[in-house]
Amino acid sequence: MHHLANSHSSLTQVLELVMDELLDGILVINCSSKKVSYFNNKFASMWGIPHHILASNDDQTLLNHVKTKISYPEEFLKPIQSLYKNDENWQDEIRFKDGRTLLRKSISIPGTNTLKSRVWIFKDITNEKSVFIDSLTGCLNRKAWDSLGNEHGEKINHSIQYCVAVIDLNDFKSINDDFGHEAGDRVLKRLGATLKRLIRNKQDKVFRTGGDEFCILLESTTDISSSIATRLSNELIAAGINAATGVYMSNQEGGIIEAFRKADERMLSRKKTQKHLHNSLIHPSHLVSTRKTKTDEEIEILANLSVAIKKGELKLAFQPIFNRSNQIAWIEVLCRWKHEGQDIPPNVFIPLSESTGHIHRIWDWALEESIKTVHRWKQNSQYTSISINFSAVQVEYYKNTGFSYPDQIKRICYQYNVSPKCIKIELTETSLLTDLDKAKELFNELSEMGIDICIDDYGTGFSSLSIMQALPIKCIKIDGSFVNGVPHNLSNTAISKGTISMAHELGIEVCAECIENADQIQFLESYGCDYFQGYFKSKPLSAEEMAKCIETHLN
């Protein structure tokens, strides 16, 4: 112990030696002056406090340093001022940002007329607490759940309500079976991290109560079950996690255990409901991506995207594709998103939607809206074909679930009295195709319905000859990066010429994207390019503008 007063008695020297050998950190504060009276070596080392701060002998300077070390500084500071004014003995737990947990005890030392000093004792209980921590996710474990309210277990306040949420991963076994236990572990870690974002203070807790089951306890004086259910759903969707949830508020009669049972019942009910609804789920195959953790901006985009369809923020745009006679051959359907007055670029939200499974919900919406639009054009004698982008991620979904896209297209076409032959599929992200046999099975079935299959952005990624030979490809679209600069850019010119020649040898038509001028059209036409698309011909249009464009070209 360092004695900051002037007493050098032999008793003090003995106490110094004893206190410096203790494993607990000791700090003594004079309640009147708010000055540091004593501290031992263990206190200084466990808090990592520089000598100049301790030498300042000032309580506030010390507190300013201490609160940078801990997870909930406001809660750490909250009881201190009141304890300086009364003789209550008190204790709680402190969580450090580095993962340590300290038990903090405070003992009053009375003076002549008022409280003289307060002794603070800090005991490192990290090892004791570690038995309650799940090593994989960092959440509290089942043992911690079972020990709730026990003397040595997690502390709970029986006088208030808790919001209890139970979360259970859907189809988790298939993740381990299909992708390995390492992939399953990544999913569990992501879920644990996602649930921790709901934690507001150290009284709130996240437990991993089973192999793929988690539970959240949130202190509340009011019923927050509805708002927590909504936020939980948004967080899971944003993180790309496919799980069933149940939320319930505890009450004085049943307590937390009864609330857990009710929440678990709700979760199981939702799991049964979700089982056959692919458009509300994210398939586990999308959770095993090696992509790095998403940024806060991406998570916010995904959270907003999850409700964008309901709010009507997604819109369709239509860009015509012209043949060599300058007639509209078909129209590509494009997805646009404006959120709070700001346009979110497709090259931002589409890849994110593919990595999390939102793409399935976007596809469902875009397919029906597109066919509905064709129906309106048809009523005005403006009958034409459309092409819709179809991600290789959806091929994986077909492979993993057997979901019938052909039946879906038939059903919607029948509903709006539109022939499936008016639909073209533009396959994107071919580099993600992992099973050509399954892809062939799917696209052959679509082709038999009269649906043409195109490869979008040909030349980028992995648009290989093996794909063109395996699948019933009707047309390839040369990526705009290879059309750029033609005919003056010699390398792009050679690539474009070679692609057209090779495709025609295989009986496949060719469309050039991103046409910017007449020279490009004239050159590509001379080598047999069949179709042209780009701002030089027409920018993407609204449905109403597209109807006028169709009318103009029909006349």
N, C-alpha and C positions, 0 to 999 in steps of 0.2 A: 504494500500500500504506500502510495506517495502522500505524505502529509503536507498539505498546503498551508497549514497554520505554523506557528512557531514553537509548538511543544515538541520537546525531544526527550521525553521521559523514557525510561527503560521499558515501561509497559507498552508504550507506543511502538518502540523498536521491535519488541516481541510480536506485537500484533501485525506489524508490517511484514515480518517474515512468514507468519502463519497465513495471512490473507493472500500473499503473493503465490502461495503454494496451492491455493484453492482452484478447483476446476471451474468454478462459477465466476462470472464477472460481477464485481461489486462497485456500485456508484452511490455516493452519499451527497445529497443536495441540501443546503441550508434553506429552509422554507421561507425565511424572511428576506434574505438577500438574493435568493435564486443563484447562489454561487456554488461551485463545486467544492465540497469539503474534502472528499476522499475518492480515490479510485484505485483499483488494483491492476496488476499487469494483464490479467486475463480479460478484464473489461476492455482495455485498450486494444488488445490483439484481436478479440472476437469481433469487434466493431471496425477494426482497421482505422482507428482515429489517429491522425497525425499529431505529433507532439505539440505543435504550436497551437492547436485547437484546445488541447487539454490544458496547456500552460495559460491560456486566456482566462481560465477559471470562471468562464461565463456559461451559464446554463443554456441560454438561447443560441449561442454560437455552436454549442455541442449538439443541440436539437436540430439545427439546420443541416449539420453534417449527417446525423443519424438518419433523418427521414429520406435521404437520397439512397439509403441502403435497403429499404424495406418496401414491401409490395403495397401496403395500404397505409401510407403515412398519416392521413387524416384520422384514421381510427387509432393509430398509435398515439397521436398527440391529444386526442379528445379527453381522456380522463386525467391528464397530468395536472392541469390548473386546479381542478376541484380537489384532487388528492393533496395538494399543497395546503389546503384550507381545513382539512378534517383529518381525523386519526384513523380512518378506515384502512384495514389491511386488504390487499387486492392483488389479483393475478390474472394474466391472460397469456395468449400465445402470439408470437410475432413471426411472420414469414418474411424471410429475406428474398431479394430478387435472385440470389445465386442458388436458391433451393433449400437453404438451411431453415430450421425452425428453432426458435428460442422460447423457453418458458420465462415470462417476466413476472417477478413478484415485487410487491412494494410494501414495506413495513414502516410504520410511523414511529418516530422517537419523540416522545413528548418533552417539552421544555418546562420552564417555571410556570408561565401563564398561557403560552400558546404552543402550537406544534413547532418543535425545534428543528428537526431534520427528517428527511425521508430517505430510507435505504432502498435502493433498487438492486435486485439480484437477478442475474440473467444466466439461465442454465441451458446449454445446448442439448436439445432433445431430438435432434435430427435422426439419429439412429433408432430411437424408440418410435418415432413417427414413421420411419421408413417401412415398418412392417404393415402399415396401413396404406402404402402407396403402390399402385400398379406400375410395375417397372417398364411396361411397354408404352403406356399412354401418359403416365404422370398423374393420372386421376386417382382419387381414393379408390381402394379396392373393396372386395366383398367383405373382408374382415372388418374394414372400417364401417361399412354399412351395418353389419351385424352388431357392432359395438356402440352404435349410436346411443348417446345418453349415459353410457357406462362411465365409471370413475376414470378409467384410463383410455376411454374411446373418444370419438368425435363429440364435441359439445353441441347441444341443441337447446333452444329456449322453448320450454313446454308451454309458456304463457302466450305465445303468439301463433299465428297461422304460418303454414308453409305451402308454397306451390310446389307440387311434386310432378315432375315430367319423366316419363319412361320412354326410352328410345331403343328400338331394336332394328338392326340391319336386315333388310330384305335380301333373301337369296345369298346369304353370306357363304354358305357351304360351297356354292358353285365358284366363288372367287378362289377359295383354297384349292378346289378340285381342278379348275381350269387354268389357273394362273400361278398356283403355288402359294405356300404359306407366307413367303416374304411379301407377296402382293397383298395378302389378307392383312398382314401386320401394318402395311402402309395405309390401308383403308381405316383400320382401327385407330391409328395415330391421328389421321386426318379428322376422324369423327371426334376424338377426344379434344383436339385443338379447337374444333368448331364449337363444341359445347362450352368450353371454357370462356368463349367470347360472351356468353350470357351472364357470366359471373360479375356481380356489381361490387361485392365486398367480401371480407373474409368469413362472414357468416354463411354466404352462399357456397354450395358444395356440388361437385360433380363426382359421381361414383361410376366405376365399371363394375356392375353387379353380376355380370356373367360373361361368357365368351364373346358374344356380340351384342350384349345388352348394357345400356347405360341408364343412369338415373340422375336427375338434377333436383336439388333442394334449394328453393329460393325463399328467404324470409319475406313476409309481407303482412301488413296490417289490413289490406283489402284484397278482394278477389281479383287476381291478375291472371287467372288461367287463360282467358280468351286472348289477351295481348301476348302472353308468353307463347301460346300455341301458334299464333301468327308469326311472331318473331323467330321461333324455333323452325317453323316450316321454311321461312325465307332464308335463314342461315344454312339449313341443310341443302336447299336447292342451289344456293350460291356456291356452296362448297362441292357440289356435284355428288351428294351422298343420298343413296336410295335407302330410306328407312321409314318404318312406321312409328308413330308417336301417340302417346296418350298423356293428357294433362289433367290434374285434379287438385283441388284445394283441401288441405287438412282442416279438421275442426277439433274442438275440445274433446268431443266424445271419442272419436275413433283414432285421432292422432295421425302421426306420419305413416305408420304401418298400414292403417286402413286406407289412407289416401294413396299409398303406393299400390295397394291391391286394386283400387278403383281405376287408377291411371293405367295399370297393367291391363285391365279388362278393356279399357278404351283402345289401348295400343293393339291388342289382339283383334279387336273388331275392325280396326282400320286396316290391319294387315290382310284380313280376309277380303275386305272391300277392294284393296289395291291390287290384289293378286292378278287380276285379269285386265287391269287398266294400264296399258303400256304408256299412254300419253301423259300419265301423271307420275311416271317413274323414270328413274335414271338407271340404266342397266349397269351392273357392277363392272363390266368390262371397261367402262370409261373411267373407273377410279384407279386403274393400275397403270396409268400413263407415267412415263418417266419424267414428264415435264415438271419443272420446279414449281414450288408453291406459288399460288397466284398472288399478285400484288393486291394492295388494298383497293386500288382503282378498279382492277378487274373484278374483285369480289363485289364491289358496289355496282358495277355494270351488270353482273349476273343477278344480283338481288333485284335490281330494277327490271331486268329482262323477264324475270319470273312472273311479273304481273303486267308486263307491257301489252300482251295480247288482250287480257281482260280490259285494260284501260283504253284499248284502241290505238295504241301508239305505233304499232307496226302497220305499214302500208305496203301495197304492191306497186311496183313501177314496171313498165312494159317497154322493151326495146326491140324494134322490128329487125329482122334479118332478111336481106334482099338477095334475090337470085341474079344471074347474069343479065336478065332482061329488065332489071330494076323493079321487079314485082316483089311484094312481101311474100316470102316463102313460109316463114313462121315468126312467132314473137316470143322472145325470152322473157320469162317472169323473174323479176328481181325484187328482193326484200329490202325495204327501207325502214329505218327507225329514228323517230324524233322524240327525244326525252327532255321535257322541261325546256322546249324551244331549241334544243341543241341536237344536231344530226350526229348520230353515232355511226361511224363508218362500218359498212358490211365486213371489211377485212379485219375489223376489231371484234365485232360481236358474233359473227358466224363461226370463226375458229374457236372462240370461247364456248359457244353453244355446242359445238361438236365435241369438245373435250369434257363436257359435263353432262351431256344428254339432253339439254334444252332443244337440240336440233329436232328431236322427235315431235315436240309440241309445235315448233315453228313449221315443220313439214305438214302436220295435220291441218294447221290453220291455212297455210299458203296453198295447199292442194285444193281445199274446198273453195277458198276465195277465188282461185284461178279458174276453176271449172264453172263457178257461179258467174264470173265475168264473161267467159266464153258463151255461156247460156244467154246473157244479155245481148252480146254482139250478134249471136245467132238470131235472136228475135228481131233484130234490125237488119237482117240479111247481110251481116258482116261476119260470115263464117270463116274462121281461120284456125290454124294450129298454134299451140303454145308449147314451150319447153320449160321444164321445171328442174332446178338443180337437185341432185340426189347424191348425198355424201356417201363415201365408202364406209363411214361410220354406221350408216343405216344398213349397209350390207352385213356388217358385223352383228347388228341388232337382229337382223333376219336369221343369221346363222345361229345366234345364241338363244333366240326365243321362238323362232318359227313364225313370227308375225307375218301375215299375208298382205304384203303391199298390193299385189294384183287384185285381191278381193276388195281391199279398201278403195282402190281406184275405180273398180267396177261399180261398187255401191254408190259412190258419189256421182259418177257419170250417169248412172241410172236415175238418181235422184233429180238431176238437173237436165235430163234428156240430152246428154252430150255423148258423142261416140268416143270411146277410148282411143280411136285412131287419130283424134285431134290432139293427143298428148304425146310429147316427146320427153324423154328423160336425159338430162345432161349429168353424166357421172363426174363428180369432182373428187379431189384428194385420192387419186388412184394409188398413191404410195401407201395408203392405209389398208389396201386390200390384202388380206392374209390367207384367204381361201378361195382360189379361183373356181374351184368346183362348185362351191355354194353360190358364188356370184353368177356363174354360168347358169345354174339351175334357176335362179331368180330372174335373170334378164331374158332367158329363153322363154319363160312363162309370160313375161311382159311383152316380148316380141310377138308371141303367138296371138296376143290380143290386138296386134296392129300398132303397138307403141314402138316408135323408133328410139334407139339408144345412141346417144352421142357421148364422146369423151370431151370434156371441157378442158381448156388451158393445156392443150396438147404440147408437149415439149418440155414442160416443167415436171418436177417430181419424178414419178416412175411410170410414165405412160409408155410402157414397153410393147414390143411386138408380141410378146406372149399374151398380153391382155387383149390386144387387137385380134389375135388369132383365136383366143379362147371364147371371147364374148361376141354376141351378134351385133357388132357395131355398124351403124348406118352412116355415121358422119363423125369426123373429128374436127375440133375447132383449134386452129393454130393460135397459141397464146400471143397476146399483143406484144410481148417483149421481143418476139421473133419477127413480127410484122413491122415494128418500129424501124424507120430508116430505109426500108425497101423502096426503090431498088439500089440506093446509093451505098448502104451498108452491106459490104460484100459477104460477111459471114451470115448475117440474117437472111440475105437474099438466097444464099446457097441452102440454108436450112429450110426456108419456105419452099423453094423449088423441089428439094429432095423429099420433103414431107408430102407435097401434092402428088409427086410421081409415085412414091411408095404406096400412098393410100389408094390411088386409082388402080394400081396393080392388084390390090387386095379387094377391089370393088367397093371401096369406101369413099364417100363424098367428103369434101373439105370446105370448111368455113374459115375465113380470116377474120380475127377479132381486132378491135381497136383501129379501124381504118380512119386515117386522118386526112387523106387528100386523094385527088383523082389519079395521080401518078401511081399510087399503090394499087388502086383498083385495076388500072390499065395493065400494069406489069403482071399482077397476079392472075388476071384474066387470060393473059397471053400464055400462061403456063397451066391453064385449065382449072383455076380455083372456081368452085361452084357457087359459094355464098359469101356475103360480106356483111359485117356488122361493125358499127362504130359511130362516133359523134359526127363524122363527116356525112354519114347517111341519115342518122337520126339519133338524138339523145334519148335517154329513157323518158317515157311519158306516163302521165296518169291514165287511168282507164278511159276517161272522157276524151283526152287528147288522142289516145290511141285509136279510139273509135273514129274520130275525124280523119286520122291518118289512113286508116283502112278504107274509109269512104273515098278519100282522094285518090288512092291507088286503084280502087275498083272502077272509078270513073275515068 
